[in-house]
């Protein structure tokens, strides 16, 4: 009983951390958000708001996130 009282705050912090991580992952790997960011990036490049080097680097990052998001989506479908 006393052990539960002492560990309750730690378990609550861990659960909160897990929830935050889940929310961050969801936003980071949301296909719709990534697609929007790719469109915005392309527009910025076309309007010469960013140079080619910045464009290529950011595009690579977004495409990698897109790849991971698609893989996660595929895995979720297989689990169901």
N, C-alpha and C positions, 0 to 999 in steps of 0.2 A: 504494500500500500504506500509506504513512504517512498519507495523507489519510483513509483508512478508519479508521485507529486514532484519529485526532483527532475524526472525526465520529460515531463509534460511540456515545459517551455522549449526544450531542445527539439522535441518532435514537432511542435508547432512551427518552429523556425525552419525545420527541414521541409515540412509540408508547404510552407510559404515559398521557400526557395524553389521547390519543384514546380509549383504553380507558376511562378514568375518565369522559370526556364521554359515551361510549356507555352506560355503566351509569347515569349520572345521567338521561340522556334516557329510558332504558327505564323507570326508576322514575317519573319525572315524568309520562310519558305512558302509563302502564299503565292500561288501561281499568278493570280490576278494582279497582285501588287508588283511582282517581278516584271510581268508583261507591261504594266503601266510605266515602270521605271525604264524599261528598254525603249519604249516609245518616247518618253521625255528626254532620254539621253540622246537619241537620234535627232530629235528636234533641236536640242541644244547644239549638237554638232553642225547640223544644217544651217543654223542661224549664226554659226561661228562664235558661239559663246564659250566653247571649249575647243582645245586643239586636238589634233588626231591622236597624239600619244595618250592624253587623258581619256579620250573616247574609247580607245582600244582597251586600255587597262580596266576601265569601269565596265565595259561590255563583257570582257572576259569574266569578271567577278559575277556579274548578273547571270551570264549564261551558265556558270558553274552552279550558282544557287538554283537556277531553273532545272538543271540536270538532277540535282539532289532532290528538289521538290517533286519532280516527276517520279523519281525512284521511290520516294516516301509514299506518294500517292499509289503507286503500283503495289507496294508492300501492304498498304492498308486495305486495298481491294482483295489481296490474296488472303489476308487474315479474316475477312468477313465471310 
